[in-house]
Amino acid sequence: MHVRWPITMMVSIIHRITGDGMALVGTLLLVWWLAALAAGPANYEGFQWLFATWQHGVLGYVVGVGLTFSLFQHIASGIRHFVMDAGAGYELKGNRAMAWMTLIGSSTATILFWAYLLGGK
């Protein structure tokens, strides 16, 4: 049996996942970064090596892009929920369109943000 999630359900679940991901992963990384910074140059160098040097910084890019997408997706989905809380957007077509717009908008914002960041390199 094949079950296909509606886009509205998927976006709602992604909203919760991105919020939890930013809270857990983002907070842990921030605390780790601050602790490494406070512990001195040798500890900070280890943090820097893992996220910027090891494997050409792939881990840093994956985490950075993931957190950036999470931020933009969570904001877009939050706006969608706000519109729905105001009583609009409950029509099936409009609700689906708003759900797709959150994914497309957050993906586009992430790509543009990282293109801007990496444009100087």
Long-range contacts (C-beta under 8 A, 24 or more apart in sequence): 6-96, 7-96, 7-99, 7-100, 7-103, 8-95, 8-96, 8-99, 10-99, 11-77, 11-80, 11-99, 11-102, 11-103, 12-77, 14-73, 14-77, 14-103, 15-73, 15-74, 15-77, 15-78, 15-81, 18-69, 18-70, 18-71, 18-73, 18-74, 18-77, 19-70, 19-74, 21-66, 21-67, 21-70, 22-67, 22-70, 22-71, 22-74, 25-63, 25-66, 25-67, 26-67, 26-70, 29-63, 29-67, 64-114, 65-110, 65-114, 68-110, 68-113, 68-114, 69-106, 69-107, 69-110, 72-105, 72-106, 72-109, 72-110, 72-113, 73-102, 73-103, 73-106, 75-106, 76-101, 76-102, 76-105, 76-106, 76-109, 77-102, 77-106
